[in-house]
Amino acid sequence: MNWFIQQSKIVEQDFAKNLKDVEWANNEQDIFEHWDLKGLFKGKVSKFDVKGMKKFNRSDESVQDKMVLVELRNKNGKPGWIYGKADYIAFKRNDHWLIVNREELLKFTEKNKGERESWSFIKKPYAIYDREKFGNKDLFLWIPFEDIEKLEDTHKVENK
């Protein structure tokens, strides 16, 4: 199994400790509907797409806890996870999970996304980037966590 997939599964299993009655997405739901698991959260069953911490650049030594990468289009040119069927996106942070309503994040992203920029080691918030020069068809932007935390349907959950 690919190292990135293995790491994703570890992060998903870590998040699952915060839910009751967990059900895992099948491969098709994970890939095409963009959700990893569903379970009881705040009194109702919801679907979650779980995101681990990201590096700004693959060459960086460690992950960062300042901004989140929002995928508008995946590497195959298909709609990114922001357009998926998850109710919530669960972002791993250094000391907690930030759980965000996906539809609210989508509206915020669409309202605030900037212009397309050339790929750079320095990431500007809200600028749209791609990795075409690496053969990918993706589009994404970086949003500061401090802005996401201001959204209405956002929850901080301590790591278990």
C-alpha positions in Angstrom: 0.0 0.0 0.0 1.2 3.5 -0.9 2.8 5.4 2.1 0.4 8.4 1.6 -2.6 6.1 1.7 -1.3 4.3 4.8 -0.8 7.7 6.6 -4.4 8.7 5.6 -5.8 5.6 7.1 -4.0 6.2 10.4 -5.4 9.7 10.6 -8.9 8.5 9.7 -8.7 5.8 12.4 -7.5 8.4 14.9 -10.5 10.7 14.1 -12.9 7.8 14.3 -12.3 7.6 18.1 -14.4 10.8 18.4 -17.5 9.2 16.9 -20.0 6.5 17.9 -21.4 3.8 15.7 -18.7 4.3 13.0 -19.3 3.0 9.5 -16.5 3.2 6.9 -17.0 4.4 3.3 -16.4 1.8 0.6 -13.8 2.5 -2.0 -16.3 4.1 -4.5 -17.7 6.4 -1.8 -14.2 7.4 -0.7 -13.0 8.2 -4.2 -16.2 9.6 -5.9 -18.3 11.0 -3.0 -15.3 12.2 -1.0 -16.1 10.9 2.5 -14.2 8.5 4.6 -16.5 7.5 7.5 -19.8 8.3 9.1 -20.8 8.2 12.7 -22.8 9.8 15.5 -21.6 13.4 16.2 -23.4 16.0 18.2 -26.5 13.8 18.3 -26.8 13.0 14.6 -25.2 10.7 12.1 -22.9 12.6 9.7 -20.4 11.8 7.0 -16.8 13.0 7.4 -13.9 13.6 5.0 -10.8 13.4 7.2 -7.8 15.5 6.4 -4.3 15.1 7.9 -1.9 18.0 8.3 -0.1 19.1 5.1 3.2 20.4 4.2 3.3 23.5 2.0 5.8 21.8 -0.3 6.8 18.1 -0.5 10.4 19.2 0.2 9.5 20.8 3.5 10.8 18.9 6.6 7.5 18.9 8.5 3.8 19.6 8.3 2.4 23.0 9.1 -0.6 24.1 11.2 -1.3 27.5 9.7 -3.3 26.8 6.6 -5.5 24.1 5.0 -5.3 23.0 1.4 -8.8 23.1 -0.2 -9.0 20.9 -3.3 -11.2 22.4 -6.0 -10.2 19.8 -8.6 -8.3 16.6 -8.0 -5.1 15.5 -9.8 -7.3 13.7 -12.5 -9.3 16.8 -13.2 -12.4 15.7 -11.4 -14.3 17.8 -8.8 -12.2 18.1 -5.6 -13.3 17.1 -2.1 -14.9 20.5 -1.4 -17.7 19.5 -3.8 -18.1 16.0 -2.2 -20.9 14.5 -0.2 -19.4 14.8 3.3 -21.4 16.7 5.8 -18.2 17.8 7.6 -14.5 18.0 6.9 -12.3 17.0 9.9 -9.0 18.7 9.9 -6.2 17.3 12.1 -4.4 20.1 14.0 -1.5 19.9 16.4 -3.6 19.5 19.5 -7.2 19.1 18.3 -9.5 18.4 15.4 -11.2 21.2 13.6 -14.6 20.0 12.3 -16.1 22.2 9.7 -19.4 22.1 7.8 -18.4 21.3 4.2 -21.2 23.3 2.6 -20.4 26.4 4.7 -16.7 26.0 3.8 -17.6 25.6 0.1 -19.6 28.9 0.2 -16.7 30.6 2.0 -14.2 29.3 -0.5 -16.2 30.3 -3.5 -16.7 33.8 -2.1 -13.0 34.3 -1.2 -11.0 32.5 -3.8 -8.5 34.6 -5.6 -6.8 34.6 -8.9 -4.7 31.8 -10.4 -1.0 32.1 -9.5 2.1 30.5 -10.8 3.4 27.6 -8.6 5.6 29.0 -5.8 7.3 27.7 -2.6 5.6 30.6 -0.8 1.9 30.0 -0.6 -0.4 33.0 -0.6 -3.8 32.6 1.1 -6.7 32.3 -1.3 -4.5 32.2 -4.5 -5.4 29.3 -6.8 -2.6 27.0 -7.6 -2.1 24.0 -9.8 0.5 21.3 -10.4 0.3 21.2 -14.2 4.1 21.2 -14.6 4.1 18.0 -12.6 1.5 16.4 -14.9 -1.5 16.9 -12.6 -4.8 18.5 -13.4 -5.6 19.7 -9.9 -6.6 23.1 -8.7 -6.4 24.1 -5.0 -6.0 27.0 -2.6 -4.7 27.6 0.9 -7.0 29.0 3.5 -5.8 30.1 7.0 -7.2 28.1 9.8 -7.9 31.3 11.7 -10.4 32.3 9.0 -12.1 28.8 8.9 -12.4 28.9 12.7 -14.8 31.9 12.3 -17.3 29.9 10.3 -20.6 29.3 12.2 -20.8 25.4 12.1 -17.2 24.7 13.3 -16.2 22.6 16.2 -12.9 22.0 18.0 -12.6 18.5 19.4 -9.7 17.5 21.6 -7.5 14.6 20.3 -8.5 11.3 22.0 
